């Protein structure tokens, strides 16, 4: 029973920590992208990524 309570607590904590993405967090899609039904480089794929953003900070902090 304690294990189950711990799992429920951890699940609640993880859900509270995450920031859900809203529809207005994404840029609008072009009408041509919405009409796309086939991509030659991903034939047979059930879905493809139309937009991908990577945010990273490559600055190194050097502590002497």
Secondary structure, 3 states (H helix, E strand, C coil): CHHHHHHHHHHHHHHHHCCCCCHHHCCCCCHHHHHCCCCHHHCCCCCCCCCCCCCCCCCCCCCC
